[in-house]
Amino acid sequence: MKPLDFEKPIAELETELEKLKNKAQGQDIDMSDEITAMEGKLTDTRNRIYDNLSPWQRVQIARHTSRPFMLDYISHVFDDFCELHGDRHIGDDNAMPGGFATLGGQRVVVIGHQKGRDTKENLKRNFGSAHPEGYRKALRLMKLAEKFHLPVVAMIDTPGAFPGIGAEERNIAEAIGFNLKEMMTLKTPTVAIVLGEGGSGGALGIGVTDRVLMMENAYYSVISPEGCAAILWKHRKHAPEAAEAMKIAAPDLGALSLIDEVILEPKGGAHHDHVQAAENLRHAVNSQIHALQQLSMDELLDQRYEKFRKYGEWQGE
């Protein structure tokens, strides 16, 4: 796994540690003291780097190609996944899989963005950027959930909705806007999790839910740091400054009450341990769904309305 730029000191120490172990084993030399010292140094370096990640470093982790994607979480967290296809208007969208599944013994509807790890898969999944039919399919599945009184779990992981001519011709803005309206009054518990990238309206199009959760190293923003930098600083090289200024990382959004829970990841990011990351997500989603199911439908809708009304509040000094 290729290290990110800020992870290179860790990678160098891991290489040195491996060399020491190979030398001790190959030459039958007792190097336990040296190995213990190197392991301690490696642990200290990991803690120093990963406990002090900047927003831009979290963005880099969120985009890591080895990070678990939606279908990875489905395989680890959900059982009996039955994918449904098509929006009943145009066709299917492989960037937005969805269907029925079982979570903790309970039937749910799960939808979300799916990226690819290689060129072939990225072309199939459109790099995680859904078309209008993807959002219409998502809404169709959410309406099925409402009909059968099933909770909805939405997994967000997209740089944004697809901005191509075809998407504009098929009215991407209307598809997302209609989803925002309909999700606000959906009569069933809904939970969204930002897995990695949560970009613009493409993310919000399935994110108007009773609870919005974020993985620890995900980001959620109206625009990418590079896009913001290009507008404000006229150059993408200022993306780290933009990421800091926009408060797009999970800890910042949690402090601003724009999300409801931060799901912890394994040290260094979810790509280091898919199973542990999935277990943390399973526990968080199960807890949120259970809590929402204790509310009456009127309470659920009132709380959802108030939640998003508060997003625009600002209080001066």
N, C-alpha and C positions, 0 to 999 in steps of 0.2 A: 504494500500500500504506500503510494508516494506521499511523503509528508508535505504539509503546507509550509510556506516560508517560515512562519513563526515556530513551527515544530522541528526545524532542522537541528537545534541543539539537543533535542530529545533523541532524534534519529542517530545523531553522531554518538551519543552515549550508549544507545542500544547496540550500535555496531561494535563499540569498544568492549562492551560487556560480553557480547557473543564471541569476540576474539579471545578474551580471557578464558571463557569457559571451554572453548575449543582447544586452547593451548594446554589448559590444565588436564583435560581429558586425553588429548593426543600424546602428550609427553609424560603423563602420569605424575604431574607435579601438584603439590598442595598449594593452591592459590586462593584458599577460602577467605583469607583476610582481604586480599585485593578485590575479590569478587563481591564480598559484603560491602566494602567501601564504595565500589562502583554502583552497586544496587541502591545504596543510600543516596548517592549523588543523583542517580537517575530519578528516584522518587521525589527528592527535593526539587529537581528541575521541572518535573511534570507538575507538581503542586504549584510552583511559582508561576508557570506559564498558564495552566488551565484554570487556576483560581483567580486570574487577573485578566481575563479575555476582554479585549475591546469590542465595541459593537461591530467594527469592520471584520475582526477575526471571527466573530460569531457568524457573520454573513458568509465568510469563506467556508466555515464548517457546514452551514446550512446547505451550501451548494455542492458539497463533496459527493462525487459520483458513487462512492461506496456506502453512502448513507442509506438506511432503509427507506424504501418508498411505500406508497399506499398498499400495494399488493403484497409487499413483504410483511407489513403489519397485519394484513388480513390473514396471511398464512400462519402467523404466530399467535394472534390474539383471538381471531374468530374461528368458528366451526361452521361447517355446512354452507359455505358461501355458494350462492346460486346467482350468477351474473345475469342481468337482464339488459337487453340491447334496444337502442332506437328511441327517438323522441316522438314518433308517430306523426312527424311533419316532413322532415328531410331525410334523416338516416341516423346512423350510429356515430359515436365519437369515441375513439379509443383513448383519448386524453382524459376522459371522465368515466371510468368504470363505476359500476354500482349494481346493487342487487340485495337480495335477502341473505342474512347470515344469523348465526347464533352467538351471543356473547354472554358468558356466565350462565348458560342454560336458558337464556331469554332470547326470543326472536327479535331481530332489529333490521332496519334498512340502513345499509352503509353505502356512501358515495364518496367520491374524492378524485383528486388529480393524480395522474400517474405519469412519471417521467421514464426515460429510458437510460440504460447505462452504456450503450454503444450506438453507433450511427444508425444501424438498422432499426433498433428498438425506438430510438428517438424520433425517427421519421414516422414510425407507426403511431407513437404517442404524441407526436407534434410537440416534443420538448416540454410536455406538461401544460401547454397552452391550449385551453379548450375552445372549441367553436361554439356558435349559438346553439347548435343541436345538442352539445354536451350539457349546457345549462338547462335546456328544455327537457332533456332526459332526466337530469337530476331532479327537476321540479316534478316530473311525472312520477318518479320513485318516491319523492316526499309525500305526494298526494296519496299514493298507495299506502304509505306508512300511516298517514292520517286515517284513511279508510279502515285499516285493520288495527288501529290503536297500537302501533309499534313505535318505539323510540327511533329517532334518526341520528346516525353518527356520520358527520361530514369530516373528511380528512383533506386539509388544504396544503397544497405543495405546488405552487405555480409562480413563475415570474410575472404572470399577467395573462389575461385572456388574449386569444390570437388576434393581432391587429391587421390581418391581411384583407385584401379587397373582397374576397369571397365572404369572409366573416361580416364585413360591413354591409355587403349586399343582402345577406341573410339576417341583418339587424341584430348584431351582437349587443349593442347598447340596450335595445328594447328587451332582449332575453335576460340580461343581467338585472335591469331595472324591475322587470316583472317578478323575478325571483326575490328581490329585496322586499317587494310589497307582499308577496304571497307567504314568504317565510315568517314575516312579522305576525301573521294571524294563523299560522299552522297549528292545528289543535292536537298536538302530540309533543312530548318532550324532545328537545333537540340539543345536541352537543357537537361542537366543532373543535377540531384539534389542528393547529398549524404545525405540520411535521417538519418543514424546512423553510422554503420560500413562501411568503404570503404577500403576493404582489398585487396591489391596486384593486380595481373592481373585479378582476378575475378571481381573487381570493374572497372578496366580500360576497360574490354571487352565490356562494354556498355557506357563508359565514354568519348570517343573521340568525343566531341560535340562542337558546336559553343560557347556555354556558359556552364560553370561548376559552379553550385551553391552548397552551403553547409548549412545545418541547423546549428545553432549556437553551438550545443553541439555534433556534429558529428565529426568523425575523418577520415582521408584519408591518406593512407600510403602504402608503398611497402611491409611492413611486420607488424605484430602485435607487440605491445610493449613487450609482453612476448617472442615472437620469437626473437626479437632483443636482449633482455636481455640474453636469453639462449646462443646466439652466442657470444656476446661481454663480458658479465659478468659471463657466465657459470651458471647462475641461474635466474629463473623467478622472484625471489623476487625483482630484480632490474628493473622491468617493469615501475614503476613510473619515474625512472631516464631516461630510454629509451624513454618514451613518451615525456619527456621534451626536450631531445636532438634531437629527430627526427623532431620536429616542425610539429606535425600531426594534431593539433587542427585548427579549422576554422579561428580564429583570426590570427594565425601565417601564415597559407597558404594564407590568404588574403593579408597580409603584403608582402609576397614573390611573389605576383601576379600569384600564381599557381591556384587560383580560381577567379571567376569573381564577386561573391556576397555572403555575409553571410546573411542567413535568420534568423531573430531574433525569439527566442522561448519564451514562457511564462516563468515567473520567476521560476527557478528550473528545467526547462526542458519541452519538448513537452508532456511528459506523464502526466503532471499536468493539461493540457487543450488541448485535441485533436482538438477541434473546432477552437481555436485561432491559434494553430500551422498550421492547414490546411488553414486558411484564409490568414496567412502570406505567405505560400507557393503559394497559388493561385495568390496573387497579384504579387509576384516576377516572377513567370513563365509567367504570362500573359504579364507583362511588357517586359520581355526579348524576347518573341516570337514576339510581336508587333515591337520591335526595329529591330529584324533580318529580318522581312518581308519588311522592307524599303530598304534593300540592294538588288542590282542586284545579280544574281547567281555567276558571276565572283568575285564580291566583297566578297560575302559570303565565297566562297571556298578559296580565297586568305587570308582572315582574319583568317580562321580556320587553314590553313597551317602555317601562321606566328605565331599564338598562340602557337601551339605545338612545333614549332622550337625553341621558346624562352625558353622552359622548361629546356633545357640543358645549357643555358647561365650562366656563372659565371664570376664575375669580382673581381680580387684581389685588395688589398689595394695599 
